[in-house]
Amino acid sequence: MSTYLVTIALILGIALFGVGVDRIYRAFAQRNPQLGPFRDSEKGCGSCSGGDGCGDSGGHCSSH
């Protein structure tokens, strides 16, 4: 039983850590606009400023 509780706590901790990192990333991006465009999680895959990063360009960002 303790294994299950530890596993649940570990998964919850990892998820909360991910949310925390995302919030820190967004705050950093807002404070440093001079560093250029940052990843936008709303756009999905890659989200380069020139495109979505998911095109037929072999995984590289395209300028379309």
PDBQT receptor file of N, H, CA, C and O in Angstrom, charges set to zero:
ATOM      1  N   MET A   1       0.824  -1.196   0.000  1.00  0.00    +0.000 N 
ATOM      2  CA  MET A   1       0.000   0.000   0.000  1.00  0.00    +0.000 C 
ATOM      3  C   MET A   1       0.866   1.257   0.000  1.00  0.00    +0.000 C 
ATOM      4  O   MET A   1       0.543   2.247  -0.656  1.00  0.00    +0.000 OA
ATOM      5  N   SER A   2       1.964   1.202   0.741  1.00  0.00    +0.000 N 
ATOM      6  H   SER A   2       2.226   0.398   1.274  1.00  0.00    +0.000 HD
ATOM      7  CA  SER A   2       2.819   2.390   0.800  1.00  0.00    +0.000 C 
ATOM      8  C   SER A   2       3.460   2.679  -0.554  1.00  0.00    +0.000 C 
ATOM      9  O   SER A   2       3.742   3.833  -0.875  1.00  0.00    +0.000 OA
ATOM     10  N   THR A   3       3.693   1.632  -1.349  1.00  0.00    +0.000 N 
ATOM     11  H   THR A   3       3.464   0.694  -1.088  1.00  0.00    +0.000 HD
ATOM     12  CA  THR A   3       4.256   1.824  -2.685  1.00  0.00    +0.000 C 
ATOM     13  C   THR A   3       3.308   2.652  -3.544  1.00  0.00    +0.000 C 
ATOM     14  O   THR A   3       3.746   3.537  -4.279  1.00  0.00    +0.000 OA
ATOM     15  N   TYR A   4       2.028   2.371  -3.454  1.00  0.00    +0.000 N 
ATOM     16  H   TYR A   4       1.672   1.652  -2.857  1.00  0.00    +0.000 HD
ATOM     17  CA  TYR A   4       1.038   3.115  -4.220  1.00  0.00    +0.000 C 
ATOM     18  C   TYR A   4       0.994   4.579  -3.787  1.00  0.00    +0.000 C 
ATOM     19  O   TYR A   4       0.936   5.473  -4.632  1.00  0.00    +0.000 OA
ATOM     20  N   LEU A   5       1.021   4.826  -2.506  1.00  0.00    +0.000 N 
ATOM     21  H   LEU A   5       1.068   4.100  -1.820  1.00  0.00    +0.000 HD
ATOM     22  CA  LEU A   5       0.984   6.195  -2.004  1.00  0.00    +0.000 C 
ATOM     23  C   LEU A   5       2.235   6.974  -2.416  1.00  0.00    +0.000 C 
ATOM     24  O   LEU A   5       2.152   8.147  -2.778  1.00  0.00    +0.000 OA
ATOM     25  N   VAL A   6       3.372   6.326  -2.360  1.00  0.00    +0.000 N 
ATOM     26  H   VAL A   6       3.440   5.373  -2.065  1.00  0.00    +0.000 HD
ATOM     27  CA  VAL A   6       4.618   6.976  -2.781  1.00  0.00    +0.000 C 
ATOM     28  C   VAL A   6       4.565   7.268  -4.279  1.00  0.00    +0.000 C 
ATOM     29  O   VAL A   6       4.986   8.339  -4.716  1.00  0.00    +0.000 OA
ATOM     30  N   THR A   7       4.053   6.332  -5.062  1.00  0.00    +0.000 N 
ATOM     31  H   THR A   7       3.711   5.462  -4.708  1.00  0.00    +0.000 HD
ATOM     32  CA  THR A   7       3.939   6.524  -6.504  1.00  0.00    +0.000 C 
ATOM     33  C   THR A   7       3.003   7.681  -6.832  1.00  0.00    +0.000 C 
ATOM     34  O   THR A   7       3.324   8.519  -7.674  1.00  0.00    +0.000 OA
ATOM     35  N   ILE A   8       1.868   7.731  -6.184  1.00  0.00    +0.000 N 
ATOM     36  H   ILE A   8       1.607   7.050  -5.500  1.00  0.00    +0.000 HD
ATOM     37  CA  ILE A   8       0.914   8.819  -6.402  1.00  0.00    +0.000 C 
ATOM     38  C   ILE A   8       1.537  10.158  -6.011  1.00  0.00    +0.000 C 
ATOM     39  O   ILE A   8       1.402  11.141  -6.740  1.00  0.00    +0.000 OA
ATOM     40  N   ALA A   9       2.208  10.201  -4.883  1.00  0.00    +0.000 N 
ATOM     41  H   ALA A   9       2.319   9.403  -4.291  1.00  0.00    +0.000 HD
ATOM     42  CA  ALA A   9       2.855  11.438  -4.435  1.00  0.00    +0.000 C 
ATOM     43  C   ALA A   9       3.953  11.855  -5.407  1.00  0.00    +0.000 C 
ATOM     44  O   ALA A   9       4.120  13.043  -5.683  1.00  0.00    +0.000 OA
ATOM     45  N   LEU A  10       4.696  10.890  -5.923  1.00  0.00    +0.000 N 
ATOM     46  H   LEU A  10       4.559   9.925  -5.698  1.00  0.00    +0.000 HD
ATOM     47  CA  LEU A  10       5.762  11.191  -6.872  1.00  0.00    +0.000 C 
ATOM     48  C   LEU A  10       5.202  11.751  -8.178  1.00  0.00    +0.000 C 
ATOM     49  O   LEU A  10       5.729  12.730  -8.707  1.00  0.00    +0.000 OA
ATOM     50  N   ILE A  11       4.158  11.150  -8.692  1.00  0.00    +0.000 N 
ATOM     51  H   ILE A  11       3.730  10.355  -8.262  1.00  0.00    +0.000 HD
ATOM     52  CA  ILE A  11       3.539  11.638  -9.929  1.00  0.00    +0.000 C 
ATOM     53  C   ILE A  11       2.971  13.033  -9.717  1.00  0.00    +0.000 C 
ATOM     54  O   ILE A  11       3.145  13.901 -10.572  1.00  0.00    +0.000 OA
ATOM     55  N   LEU A  12       2.308  13.264  -8.614  1.00  0.00    +0.000 N 
ATOM     56  H   LEU A  12       2.167  12.558  -7.919  1.00  0.00    +0.000 HD
ATOM     57  CA  LEU A  12       1.767  14.586  -8.310  1.00  0.00    +0.000 C 
ATOM     58  C   LEU A  12       2.897  15.605  -8.176  1.00  0.00    +0.000 C 
ATOM     59  O   LEU A  12       2.782  16.725  -8.674  1.00  0.00    +0.000 OA
ATOM     60  N   GLY A  13       3.971  15.230  -7.518  1.00  0.00    +0.000 N 
ATOM     61  H   GLY A  13       4.064  14.320  -7.114  1.00  0.00    +0.000 HD
ATOM     62  CA  GLY A  13       5.111  16.128  -7.357  1.00  0.00    +0.000 C 
ATOM     63  C   GLY A  13       5.743  16.496  -8.687  1.00  0.00    +0.000 C 
ATOM     64  O   GLY A  13       6.087  17.656  -8.911  1.00  0.00    +0.000 OA
ATOM     65  N   ILE A  14       5.899  15.529  -9.564  1.00  0.00    +0.000 N 
ATOM     66  H   ILE A  14       5.619  14.586  -9.382  1.00  0.00    +0.000 HD
ATOM     67  CA  ILE A  14       6.482  15.789 -10.888  1.00  0.00    +0.000 C 
ATOM     68  C   ILE A  14       5.568  16.719 -11.691  1.00  0.00    +0.000 C 
ATOM     69  O   ILE A  14       6.043  17.636 -12.361  1.00  0.00    +0.000 OA
ATOM     70  N   ALA A  15       4.264  16.479 -11.621  1.00  0.00    +0.000 N 
ATOM     71  H   ALA A  15       3.878  15.734 -11.077  1.00  0.00    +0.000 HD
ATOM     72  CA  ALA A  15       3.319  17.336 -12.339  1.00  0.00    +0.000 C 
ATOM     73  C   ALA A  15       3.359  18.768 -11.807  1.00  0.00    +0.000 C 
ATOM     74  O   ALA A  15       3.372  19.720 -12.587  1.00  0.00    +0.000 OA
ATOM     75  N   LEU A  16       3.378  18.920 -10.501  1.00  0.00    +0.000 N 
ATOM     76  H   LEU A  16       3.367  18.147  -9.867  1.00  0.00    +0.000 HD
ATOM     77  CA  LEU A  16       3.439  20.261  -9.913  1.00  0.00    +0.000 C 
ATOM     78  C   LEU A  16       4.771  20.946 -10.236  1.00  0.00    +0.000 C 
ATOM     79  O   LEU A  16       4.804  22.159 -10.443  1.00  0.00    +0.000 OA
ATOM     80  N   PHE A  17       5.850  20.193 -10.280  1.00  0.00    +0.000 N 
ATOM     81  H   PHE A  17       5.823  19.208 -10.112  1.00  0.00    +0.000 HD
ATOM     82  CA  PHE A  17       7.144  20.732 -10.664  1.00  0.00    +0.000 C 
ATOM     83  C   PHE A  17       7.090  21.263 -12.100  1.00  0.00    +0.000 C 
ATOM     84  O   PHE A  17       7.631  22.330 -12.389  1.00  0.00    +0.000 OA
ATOM     85  N   GLY A  18       6.444  20.526 -12.987  1.00  0.00    +0.000 N 
ATOM     86  H   GLY A  18       6.004  19.659 -12.753  1.00  0.00    +0.000 HD
ATOM     87  CA  GLY A  18       6.304  20.958 -14.378  1.00  0.00    +0.000 C 
ATOM     88  C   GLY A  18       5.506  22.245 -14.498  1.00  0.00    +0.000 C 
ATOM     89  O   GLY A  18       5.857  23.128 -15.281  1.00  0.00    +0.000 OA
ATOM     90  N   VAL A  19       4.433  22.353 -13.723  1.00  0.00    +0.000 N 
ATOM     91  H   VAL A  19       4.149  21.635 -13.087  1.00  0.00    +0.000 HD
ATOM     92  CA  VAL A  19       3.632  23.581 -13.723  1.00  0.00    +0.000 C 
ATOM     93  C   VAL A  19       4.468  24.744 -13.207  1.00  0.00    +0.000 C 
ATOM     94  O   VAL A  19       4.408  25.846 -13.753  1.00  0.00    +0.000 OA
ATOM     95  N   GLY A  20       5.236  24.505 -12.169  1.00  0.00    +0.000 N 
ATOM     96  H   GLY A  20       5.285  23.610 -11.725  1.00  0.00    +0.000 HD
ATOM     97  CA  GLY A  20       6.090  25.554 -11.605  1.00  0.00    +0.000 C 
ATOM     98  C   GLY A  20       7.140  26.025 -12.595  1.00  0.00    +0.000 C 
ATOM     99  O   GLY A  20       7.373  27.226 -12.730  1.00  0.00    +0.000 OA
ATOM    100  N   VAL A  21       7.772  25.090 -13.287  1.00  0.00    +0.000 N 
ATOM    101  H   VAL A  21       7.582  24.115 -13.177  1.00  0.00    +0.000 HD
ATOM    102  CA  VAL A  21       8.778  25.453 -14.294  1.00  0.00    +0.000 C 
ATOM    103  C   VAL A  21       8.141  26.268 -15.406  1.00  0.00    +0.000 C 
ATOM    104  O   VAL A  21       8.736  27.240 -15.871  1.00  0.00    +0.000 OA
ATOM    105  N   ASP A  22       6.945  25.894 -15.840  1.00  0.00    +0.000 N 
ATOM    106  H   ASP A  22       6.462  25.104 -15.462  1.00  0.00    +0.000 HD
ATOM    107  CA  ASP A  22       6.255  26.633 -16.888  1.00  0.00    +0.000 C 
ATOM    108  C   ASP A  22       5.955  28.061 -16.437  1.00  0.00    +0.000 C 
ATOM    109  O   ASP A  22       6.111  28.998 -17.220  1.00  0.00    +0.000 OA
ATOM    110  N   ARG A  23       5.531  28.239 -15.203  1.00  0.00    +0.000 N 
ATOM    111  H   ARG A  23       5.403  27.478 -14.567  1.00  0.00    +0.000 HD
ATOM    112  CA  ARG A  23       5.249  29.585 -14.687  1.00  0.00    +0.000 C 
ATOM    113  C   ARG A  23       6.520  30.423 -14.596  1.00  0.00    +0.000 C 
ATOM    114  O   ARG A  23       6.502  31.613 -14.912  1.00  0.00    +0.000 OA
ATOM    115  N   ILE A  24       7.616  29.813 -14.166  1.00  0.00    +0.000 N 
ATOM    116  H   ILE A  24       7.629  28.847 -13.909  1.00  0.00    +0.000 HD
ATOM    117  CA  ILE A  24       8.890  30.527 -14.103  1.00  0.00    +0.000 C 
ATOM    118  C   ILE A  24       9.331  30.923 -15.511  1.00  0.00    +0.000 C 
ATOM    119  O   ILE A  24       9.817  32.034 -15.720  1.00  0.00    +0.000 OA
ATOM    120  N   TYR A  25       9.165  30.023 -16.470  1.00  0.00    +0.000 N 
ATOM    121  H   TYR A  25       8.770  29.120 -16.300  1.00  0.00    +0.000 HD
ATOM    122  CA  TYR A  25       9.532  30.288 -17.862  1.00  0.00    +0.000 C 
ATOM    123  C   TYR A  25       8.737  31.458 -18.419  1.00  0.00    +0.000 C 
ATOM    124  O   TYR A  25       9.305  32.347 -19.053  1.00  0.00    +0.000 OA
ATOM    125  N   ARG A  26       7.431  31.467 -18.190  1.00  0.00    +0.000 N 
ATOM    126  H   ARG A  26       6.969  30.745 -17.675  1.00  0.00    +0.000 HD
ATOM    127  CA  ARG A  26       6.588  32.550 -18.696  1.00  0.00    +0.000 C 
ATOM    128  C   ARG A  26       6.965  33.888 -18.066  1.00  0.00    +0.000 C 
ATOM    129  O   ARG A  26       6.997  34.910 -18.751  1.00  0.00    +0.000 OA
ATOM    130  N   ALA A  27       7.249  33.886 -16.766  1.00  0.00    +0.000 N 
ATOM    131  H   ALA A  27       7.223  33.056 -16.209  1.00  0.00    +0.000 HD
ATOM    132  CA  ALA A  27       7.648  35.122 -16.082  1.00  0.00    +0.000 C 
ATOM    133  C   ALA A  27       8.980  35.621 -16.638  1.00  0.00    +0.000 C 
ATOM    134  O   ALA A  27       9.147  36.822 -16.852  1.00  0.00    +0.000 OA
ATOM    135  N   PHE A  28       9.922  34.721 -16.873  1.00  0.00    +0.000 N 
ATOM    136  H   PHE A  28       9.786  33.745 -16.699  1.00  0.00    +0.000 HD
ATOM    137  CA  PHE A  28      11.214  35.096 -17.445  1.00  0.00    +0.000 C 
ATOM    138  C   PHE A  28      11.025  35.689 -18.838  1.00  0.00    +0.000 C 
ATOM    139  O   PHE A  28      11.649  36.695 -19.174  1.00  0.00    +0.000 OA
ATOM    140  N   ALA A  29      10.173  35.074 -19.645  1.00  0.00    +0.000 N 
ATOM    141  H   ALA A  29       9.666  34.256 -19.372  1.00  0.00    +0.000 HD
ATOM    142  CA  ALA A  29       9.930  35.562 -21.001  1.00  0.00    +0.000 C 
ATOM    143  C   ALA A  29       9.305  36.957 -20.973  1.00  0.00    +0.000 C 
ATOM    144  O   ALA A  29       9.625  37.791 -21.820  1.00  0.00    +0.000 OA
ATOM    145  N   GLN A  30       8.428  37.218 -20.019  1.00  0.00    +0.000 N 
ATOM    146  H   GLN A  30       8.168  36.540 -19.331  1.00  0.00    +0.000 HD
ATOM    147  CA  GLN A  30       7.815  38.542 -19.916  1.00  0.00    +0.000 C 
ATOM    148  C   GLN A  30       8.819  39.594 -19.474  1.00  0.00    +0.000 C 
ATOM    149  O   GLN A  30       8.768  40.729 -19.947  1.00  0.00    +0.000 OA
ATOM    150  N   ARG A  31       9.727  39.239 -18.577  1.00  0.00    +0.000 N 
ATOM    151  H   ARG A  31       9.768  38.317 -18.192  1.00  0.00    +0.000 HD
ATOM    152  CA  ARG A  31      10.714  40.192 -18.068  1.00  0.00    +0.000 C 
ATOM    153  C   ARG A  31      11.841  40.456 -19.053  1.00  0.00    +0.000 C 
ATOM    154  O   ARG A  31      12.556  41.448 -18.913  1.00  0.00    +0.000 OA
ATOM    155  N   ASN A  32      12.018  39.594 -20.043  1.00  0.00    +0.000 N 
ATOM    156  H   ASN A  32      11.437  38.788 -20.157  1.00  0.00    +0.000 HD
ATOM    157  CA  ASN A  32      13.138  39.703 -20.977  1.00  0.00    +0.000 C 
ATOM    158  C   ASN A  32      12.680  39.677 -22.436  1.00  0.00    +0.000 C 
ATOM    159  O   ASN A  32      13.064  38.768 -23.171  1.00  0.00    +0.000 OA
ATOM    160  N   PRO A  33      11.884  40.629 -22.871  1.00  0.00    +0.000 N 
ATOM    161  CA  PRO A  33      11.416  40.612 -24.265  1.00  0.00    +0.000 C 
ATOM    162  C   PRO A  33      12.549  40.854 -25.267  1.00  0.00    +0.000 C 
ATOM    163  O   PRO A  33      12.405  40.521 -26.443  1.00  0.00    +0.000 OA
ATOM    164  N   GLN A  34      13.661  41.422 -24.825  1.00  0.00    +0.000 N 
ATOM    165  H   GLN A  34      13.777  41.692 -23.870  1.00  0.00    +0.000 HD
ATOM    166  CA  GLN A  34      14.776  41.702 -25.722  1.00  0.00    +0.000 C 
ATOM    167  C   GLN A  34      15.467  40.430 -26.200  1.00  0.00    +0.000 C 
ATOM    168  O   GLN A  34      16.271  40.488 -27.130  1.00  0.00    +0.000 OA
ATOM    169  N   LEU A  35      15.179  39.300 -25.596  1.00  0.00    +0.000 N 
ATOM    170  H   LEU A  35      14.526  39.253 -24.840  1.00  0.00    +0.000 HD
ATOM    171  CA  LEU A  35      15.805  38.038 -25.985  1.00  0.00    +0.000 C 
ATOM    172  C   LEU A  35      15.126  37.379 -27.176  1.00  0.00    +0.000 C 
ATOM    173  O   LEU A  35      15.558  36.319 -27.628  1.00  0.00    +0.000 OA
ATOM    174  N   GLY A  36      14.082  37.987 -27.680  1.00  0.00    +0.000 N 
ATOM    175  H   GLY A  36      13.731  38.848 -27.313  1.00  0.00    +0.000 HD
ATOM    176  CA  GLY A  36      13.417  37.472 -28.870  1.00  0.00    +0.000 C 
ATOM    177  C   GLY A  36      12.193  36.646 -28.532  1.00  0.00    +0.000 C 
ATOM    178  O   GLY A  36      11.799  36.546 -27.370  1.00  0.00    +0.000 OA
ATOM    179  N   PRO A  37      11.593  36.053 -29.556  1.00  0.00    +0.000 N 
ATOM    180  CA  PRO A  37      10.363  35.291 -29.339  1.00  0.00    +0.000 C 
ATOM    181  C   PRO A  37      10.632  33.993 -28.569  1.00  0.00    +0.000 C 
ATOM    182  O   PRO A  37      11.624  33.305 -28.809  1.00  0.00    +0.000 OA
ATOM    183  N   PHE A  38       9.754  33.688 -27.670  1.00  0.00    +0.000 N 
ATOM    184  H   PHE A  38       8.948  34.246 -27.475  1.00  0.00    +0.000 HD
ATOM    185  CA  PHE A  38       9.853  32.468 -26.883  1.00  0.00    +0.000 C 
ATOM    186  C   PHE A  38       8.795  31.482 -27.323  1.00  0.00    +0.000 C 
ATOM    187  O   PHE A  38       7.833  31.838 -28.003  1.00  0.00    +0.000 OA
ATOM    188  N   ARG A  39       8.983  30.255 -26.931  1.00  0.00    +0.000 N 
ATOM    189  H   ARG A  39       9.765  29.965 -26.379  1.00  0.00    +0.000 HD
ATOM    190  CA  ARG A  39       8.026  29.190 -27.254  1.00  0.00    +0.000 C 
ATOM    191  C   ARG A  39       6.654  29.548 -26.696  1.00  0.00    +0.000 C 
ATOM    192  O   ARG A  39       6.530  29.998 -25.557  1.00  0.00    +0.000 OA
ATOM    193  N   ASP A  40       5.641  29.343 -27.506  1.00  0.00    +0.000 N 
ATOM    194  H   ASP A  40       5.742  28.977 -28.431  1.00  0.00    +0.000 HD
ATOM    195  CA  ASP A  40       4.273  29.558 -27.060  1.00  0.00    +0.000 C 
ATOM    196  C   ASP A  40       3.594  28.197 -26.996  1.00  0.00    +0.000 C 
ATOM    197  O   ASP A  40       3.355  27.573 -28.030  1.00  0.00    +0.000 OA
ATOM    198  N   SER A  41       3.284  27.738 -25.809  1.00  0.00    +0.000 N 
ATOM    199  H   SER A  41       3.478  28.244 -24.968  1.00  0.00    +0.000 HD
ATOM    200  CA  SER A  41       2.710  26.402 -25.645  1.00  0.00    +0.000 C 
ATOM    201  C   SER A  41       1.325  26.288 -26.276  1.00  0.00    +0.000 C 
ATOM    202  O   SER A  41       0.855  25.176 -26.518  1.00  0.00    +0.000 OA
ATOM    203  N   GLU A  42       0.671  27.396 -26.543  1.00  0.00    +0.000 N 
ATOM    204  H   GLU A  42       1.053  28.299 -26.347  1.00  0.00    +0.000 HD
ATOM    205  CA  GLU A  42      -0.657  27.374 -27.152  1.00  0.00    +0.000 C 
ATOM    206  C   GLU A  42      -0.580  26.968 -28.627  1.00  0.00    +0.000 C 
ATOM    207  O   GLU A  42      -1.525  26.387 -29.161  1.00  0.00    +0.000 OA
ATOM    208  N   LYS A  43       0.543  27.272 -29.283  1.00  0.00    +0.000 N 
ATOM    209  H   LYS A  43       1.311  27.744 -28.850  1.00  0.00    +0.000 HD
ATOM    210  CA  LYS A  43       0.674  26.969 -30.705  1.00  0.00    +0.000 C 
ATOM    211  C   LYS A  43       1.060  25.529 -30.965  1.00  0.00    +0.000 C 
ATOM    212  O   LYS A  43       0.882  25.034 -32.078  1.00  0.00    +0.000 OA
ATOM    213  N   GLY A  44       1.581  24.849 -29.967  1.00  0.00    +0.000 N 
ATOM    214  H   GLY A  44       1.725  25.250 -29.062  1.00  0.00    +0.000 HD
ATOM    215  CA  GLY A  44       1.927  23.458 -30.142  1.00  0.00    +0.000 C 
ATOM    216  C   GLY A  44       3.364  23.249 -30.578  1.00  0.00    +0.000 C 
ATOM    217  O   GLY A  44       4.263  23.981 -30.162  1.00  0.00    +0.000 OA
ATOM    218  N   CYS A  45       3.571  22.275 -31.392  1.00  0.00    +0.000 N 
ATOM    219  H   CYS A  45       2.841  21.681 -31.730  1.00  0.00    +0.000 HD
ATOM    220  CA  CYS A  45       4.866  21.750 -31.818  1.00  0.00    +0.000 C 
ATOM    221  C   CYS A  45       5.875  22.814 -32.251  1.00  0.00    +0.000 C 
ATOM    222  O   CYS A  45       5.743  23.384 -33.334  1.00  0.00    +0.000 OA
ATOM    223  N   GLY A  46       6.876  23.085 -31.419  1.00  0.00    +0.000 N 
ATOM    224  H   GLY A  46       6.983  22.622 -30.539  1.00  0.00    +0.000 HD
ATOM    225  CA  GLY A  46       7.967  23.973 -31.794  1.00  0.00    +0.000 C 
ATOM    226  C   GLY A  46       7.642  25.439 -31.725  1.00  0.00    +0.000 C 
ATOM    227  O   GLY A  46       8.345  26.187 -31.045  1.00  0.00    +0.000 OA
ATOM    228  N   SER A  47       6.624  25.871 -32.389  1.00  0.00    +0.000 N 
ATOM    229  H   SER A  47       6.054  25.263 -32.942  1.00  0.00    +0.000 HD
ATOM    230  CA  SER A  47       6.133  27.241 -32.471  1.00  0.00    +0.000 C 
ATOM    231  C   SER A  47       7.234  28.279 -32.657  1.00  0.00    +0.000 C 
ATOM    232  O   SER A  47       7.355  29.213 -31.864  1.00  0.00    +0.000 OA
ATOM    233  N   CYS A  48       8.032  28.113 -33.701  1.00  0.00    +0.000 N 
ATOM    234  H   CYS A  48       7.934  27.354 -34.345  1.00  0.00    +0.000 HD
ATOM    235  CA  CYS A  48       9.036  29.125 -34.026  1.00  0.00    +0.000 C 
ATOM    236  C   CYS A  48       8.334  30.390 -34.500  1.00  0.00    +0.000 C 
ATOM    237  O   CYS A  48       7.176  30.346 -34.917  1.00  0.00    +0.000 OA
ATOM    238  N   SER A  49       9.020  31.487 -34.436  1.00  0.00    +0.000 N 
ATOM    239  H   SER A  49       9.960  31.523 -34.097  1.00  0.00    +0.000 HD
ATOM    240  CA  SER A  49       8.400  32.752 -34.827  1.00  0.00    +0.000 C 
ATOM    241  C   SER A  49       8.047  32.776 -36.314  1.00  0.00    +0.000 C 
ATOM    242  O   SER A  49       7.121  33.480 -36.716  1.00  0.00    +0.000 OA
ATOM    243  N   GLY A  50       8.777  32.014 -37.133  1.00  0.00    +0.000 N 
ATOM    244  H   GLY A  50       9.529  31.442 -36.806  1.00  0.00    +0.000 HD
ATOM    245  CA  GLY A  50       8.520  31.993 -38.569  1.00  0.00    +0.000 C 
ATOM    246  C   GLY A  50       7.459  30.987 -38.978  1.00  0.00    +0.000 C 
ATOM    247  O   GLY A  50       6.938  31.076 -40.090  1.00  0.00    +0.000 OA
ATOM    248  N   GLY A  51       7.128  30.053 -38.139  1.00  0.00    +0.000 N 
ATOM    249  H   GLY A  51       7.551  29.980 -37.236  1.00  0.00    +0.000 HD
ATOM    250  CA  GLY A  51       6.151  29.021 -38.470  1.00  0.00    +0.000 C 
ATOM    251  C   GLY A  51       5.834  28.200 -37.244  1.00  0.00    +0.000 C 
ATOM    252  O   GLY A  51       6.150  28.591 -36.121  1.00  0.00    +0.000 OA
ATOM    253  N   ASP A  52       5.205  27.054 -37.466  1.00  0.00    +0.000 N 
ATOM    254  H   ASP A  52       4.948  26.737 -38.379  1.00  0.00    +0.000 HD
ATOM    255  CA  ASP A  52       4.810  26.247 -36.318  1.00  0.00    +0.000 C 
ATOM    256  C   ASP A  52       5.847  25.195 -35.952  1.00  0.00    +0.000 C 
ATOM    257  O   ASP A  52       5.712  24.538 -34.920  1.00  0.00    +0.000 OA
ATOM    258  N   GLY A  53       6.881  25.019 -36.774  1.00  0.00    +0.000 N 
ATOM    259  H   GLY A  53       6.991  25.553 -37.613  1.00  0.00    +0.000 HD
ATOM    260  CA  GLY A  53       7.922  24.056 -36.464  1.00  0.00    +0.000 C 
ATOM    261  C   GLY A  53       7.548  22.619 -36.756  1.00  0.00    +0.000 C 
ATOM    262  O   GLY A  53       8.340  21.711 -36.506  1.00  0.00    +0.000 OA
ATOM    263  N   CYS A  54       6.355  22.398 -37.280  1.00  0.00    +0.000 N 
ATOM    264  H   CYS A  54       5.712  23.136 -37.483  1.00  0.00    +0.000 HD
ATOM    265  CA  CYS A  54       5.896  21.044 -37.536  1.00  0.00    +0.000 C 
ATOM    266  C   CYS A  54       5.772  20.754 -39.023  1.00  0.00    +0.000 C 
ATOM    267  O   CYS A  54       5.257  19.701 -39.399  1.00  0.00    +0.000 OA
ATOM    268  N   GLY A  55       6.222  21.644 -39.862  1.00  0.00    +0.000 N 
ATOM    269  H   GLY A  55       6.641  22.499 -39.557  1.00  0.00    +0.000 HD
ATOM    270  CA  GLY A  55       6.052  21.491 -41.299  1.00  0.00    +0.000 C 
ATOM    271  C   GLY A  55       6.913  20.398 -41.891  1.00  0.00    +0.000 C 
ATOM    272  O   GLY A  55       7.461  19.558 -41.177  1.00  0.00    +0.000 OA
ATOM    273  N   ASP A  56       7.025  20.422 -43.203  1.00  0.00    +0.000 N 
ATOM    274  H   ASP A  56       6.580  21.104 -43.783  1.00  0.00    +0.000 HD
ATOM    275  CA  ASP A  56       7.779  19.415 -43.945  1.00  0.00    +0.000 C 
ATOM    276  C   ASP A  56       9.257  19.766 -44.056  1.00  0.00    +0.000 C 
ATOM    277  O   ASP A  56       9.947  19.233 -44.925  1.00  0.00    +0.000 OA
ATOM    278  N   SER A  57       9.753  20.637 -43.210  1.00  0.00    +0.000 N 
ATOM    279  H   SER A  57       9.192  21.070 -42.504  1.00  0.00    +0.000 HD
ATOM    280  CA  SER A  57      11.146  21.092 -43.319  1.00  0.00    +0.000 C 
ATOM    281  C   SER A  57      12.097  20.236 -42.486  1.00  0.00    +0.000 C 
ATOM    282  O   SER A  57      13.153  20.712 -42.068  1.00  0.00    +0.000 OA
ATOM    283  N   GLY A  58      11.737  18.999 -42.247  1.00  0.00    +0.000 N 
ATOM    284  H   GLY A  58      10.880  18.613 -42.587  1.00  0.00    +0.000 HD
ATOM    285  CA  GLY A  58      12.622  18.090 -41.524  1.00  0.00    +0.000 C 
ATOM    286  C   GLY A  58      12.801  18.422 -40.054  1.00  0.00    +0.000 C 
ATOM    287  O   GLY A  58      13.862  18.168 -39.482  1.00  0.00    +0.000 OA
ATOM    288  N   GLY A  59      11.772  18.986 -39.439  1.00  0.00    +0.000 N 
ATOM    289  H   GLY A  59      10.911  19.192 -39.903  1.00  0.00    +0.000 HD
ATOM    290  CA  GLY A  59      11.865  19.295 -38.018  1.00  0.00    +0.000 C 
ATOM    291  C   GLY A  59      12.450  20.667 -37.717  1.00  0.00    +0.000 C 
ATOM    292  O   GLY A  59      12.534  21.068 -36.556  1.00  0.00    +0.000 OA
ATOM    293  N   HIS A  60      12.853  21.387 -38.754  1.00  0.00    +0.000 N 
ATOM    294  H   HIS A  60      12.784  21.062 -39.698  1.00  0.00    +0.000 HD
ATOM    295  CA  HIS A  60      13.383  22.727 -38.556  1.00  0.00    +0.000 C 
ATOM    296  C   HIS A  60      12.280  23.733 -38.817  1.00  0.00    +0.000 C 
ATOM    297  O   HIS A  60      11.321  23.446 -39.533  1.00  0.00    +0.000 OA
ATOM    298  N   CYS A  61      12.417  24.889 -38.244  1.00  0.00    +0.000 N 
ATOM    299  H   CYS A  61      13.196  25.122 -37.662  1.00  0.00    +0.000 HD
ATOM    300  CA  CYS A  61      11.410  25.929 -38.425  1.00  0.00    +0.000 C 
ATOM    301  C   CYS A  61      11.484  26.489 -39.840  1.00  0.00    +0.000 C 
ATOM    302  O   CYS A  61      12.564  26.732 -40.380  1.00  0.00    +0.000 OA
ATOM    303  N   SER A  62      10.337  26.680 -40.407  1.00  0.00    +0.000 N 
ATOM    304  H   SER A  62       9.460  26.482 -39.969  1.00  0.00    +0.000 HD
ATOM    305  CA  SER A  62      10.281  27.247 -41.750  1.00  0.00    +0.000 C 
ATOM    306  C   SER A  62       9.893  28.710 -41.647  1.00  0.00    +0.000 C 
ATOM    307  O   SER A  62       9.464  29.178 -40.593  1.00  0.00    +0.000 OA
ATOM    308  N   SER A  63      10.045  29.422 -42.746  1.00  0.00    +0.000 N 
ATOM    309  H   SER A  63      10.394  29.041 -43.602  1.00  0.00    +0.000 HD
ATOM    310  CA  SER A  63       9.735  30.861 -42.742  1.00  0.00    +0.000 C 
ATOM    311  C   SER A  63       8.490  31.169 -43.538  1.00  0.00    +0.000 C 
ATOM    312  O   SER A  63       8.384  32.260 -44.097  1.00  0.00    +0.000 OA
ATOM    313  N   HIS A  64       7.534  30.242 -43.613  1.00  0.00    +0.000 N 
ATOM    314  H   HIS A  64       7.621  29.355 -43.158  1.00  0.00    +0.000 HD
ATOM    315  CA  HIS A  64       6.301  30.489 -44.366  1.00  0.00    +0.000 C 
ATOM    316  C   HIS A  64       5.268  31.165 -43.539  1.00  0.00    +0.000 C 
ATOM    317  O   HIS A  64       4.172  31.443 -44.027  1.00  0.00    +0.000 OA
TER     318      HIS A  64
